């Protein structure tokens, strides 16, 4: 595929572009410059209330919403007198410790107006890249969404070091979208999308409404980050787009300073909606995830199943412990394992919900027996169908 638009031909037909109404699972990233008044260090409550109204509208029509927020350091530094200069790492951590409490309270209060429950989740880079932490984070957020909560996620600045920090929440949001198989990522910014040049410096810069491939020409259009407390910029948004598109998640960059910024994305620009830039993937989140599982050559073990389980897998079912006849290898929860037929043929690959030792103990047993055997209640499935690729 090639970019739908280029620097030479920036205008494209937007009539077939998605809108926010097309989203099923939505991640919304909010930057510090939008959320926190740089002069006072206070949360912009009018703006946040309008955003909460948008989130409530999304939830009402059945969409799942995850918020990735910046602002803890920006909110907390004023209260500790850390203003007017760059902060050392330990000062950022201290500012985040006080600011995070204020941010969480603000989100809780504004979403409570709509009867929505807020859940705070703090993560580090290692939480998304280390496989078992990744699975734990995914399971927690999935459960919160199923229970109707709105997860509010931020980087855990109080413990992160310079070696493990994301450095900006654009990339954090993309990692979260990848982790939970979101289909839409919204980056609310101080600019309404990608331009052929920095529009703050070049009045001839032209807006690009849609990108379908991150070519070198597209990457070269990114400018410098804006001044102030925000750490993002178009460069980090392009990096975020690369992560999101690889996961099958479409991404949109839109201006966040307007009131009700999500509602403005419910219509296309020619229908009165907000000007924005959509980055479109070549695959869906589920197909991208399964392509990764199926194409991974580093299986850590094998599960041999009986004929009944083999038939069930062919029909799209999960692999239950009752259908497992043998467990080979030394693997941990979340590792990729091969699923074999009774004759030894490889019939599937997937992410195991149990480590090898526990898998051996529950193999051939009913799911309701798991807690009695292991002493804890894990998943009913040895491999859930969402984590399974049948050959």
Buried (B, 14 or more C-beta within 10 A) or exposed (E): EEBBBBBEEBEBEBEEBBBBEEBEBBBBBBBBBBBBBBEEBBBBBEBBBBBBBBBBBBBEEEBBBBBBBBBBBBBBBBBBEBBEEEBEEEBBBBBBBBBBBBBBEBBBBBBEEBEBEBBBBBBBBEBBEBEEBBBBBBEBBBEBBEEEBBBBBBBBBBEBEEEBBBBBBBBBBBBBBBBBBBBBBBBBBBBBBBBBBBBEEEEEBBBBBBBBBBBEEBBEBBBEBBEEBBBBBBBBBBBBBBBBBBBBBBBBBBBBBBEBBBBBBBBBBEEEBBBBBBBBBEBBBEEBBBEBBBEEEEBBBBBBBBEEBBEBBEEEBBBBBBBBBBBBBEBBBBBBBBBBBBEEEEBBBBBBBBBBEBBBBBBBBEBEEBEEEBEEEBBBBBBBBBBBBBE
